[in-house]
Amino acid sequence: MRQITIIFWAFIFGEVIGYIGGALDALPYQRFQIGIVAAIVALITSNMIPLLSKGPKETK
């Protein structure tokens, strides 16, 4: 369920940021492509954070 929420919100935020960024740079707005890229980046990032934030392994 967490992954679906991340995909949903990343898609929405990606579309909004892509629309605003496209308007500021006078670039064409490519619908869905921006949202899909944002969702993929968010999934990769959200899955990598727990791996990177683990402490060092304790050795005996």
C-alpha positions in Angstrom: 0.0 0.0 0.0 2.9 2.3 0.7 4.3 1.9 -2.8 0.9 2.8 -4.4 0.8 6.0 -2.2 4.3 7.0 -3.3 3.5 6.4 -7.0 0.3 8.5 -6.7 1.8 11.5 -5.0 5.0 11.4 -7.0 3.0 11.4 -10.2 0.8 14.3 -9.0 3.8 16.4 -7.8 5.8 15.5 -10.9 3.0 16.8 -13.1 2.7 20.0 -11.2 6.4 20.7 -11.1 6.7 19.8 -14.8 3.9 22.1 -15.8 5.3 25.0 -13.8 8.9 24.3 -15.0 7.7 24.0 -18.6 5.9 27.3 -18.4 8.9 29.1 -16.9 11.3 27.8 -19.5 8.8 28.1 -22.4 9.1 24.4 -23.1 6.3 22.1 -24.3 4.5 20.3 -21.5 4.7 16.5 -22.1 1.8 15.1 -20.2 2.3 11.7 -18.4 6.0 11.4 -19.4 7.0 13.8 -16.5 4.7 12.0 -14.1 6.0 8.6 -14.9 9.6 9.7 -14.6 8.8 11.3 -11.2 7.1 8.1 -10.0 10.0 5.9 -11.0 12.5 8.3 -9.3 10.4 8.4 -6.2 10.1 4.6 -6.0 13.9 4.1 -6.4 14.6 6.8 -3.8 12.1 5.6 -1.3 13.4 2.0 -1.5 17.0 3.1 -1.3 16.7 5.3 1.8 16.3 2.3 4.3 19.3 0.6 2.7 21.4 3.7 3.0 20.3 4.7 6.5 21.2 1.4 8.2 24.0 1.6 10.7 27.2 -0.3 10.3 27.0 -4.0 11.1 28.3 -5.0 14.5 31.2 -7.4 14.5 32.0 -9.7 17.4 
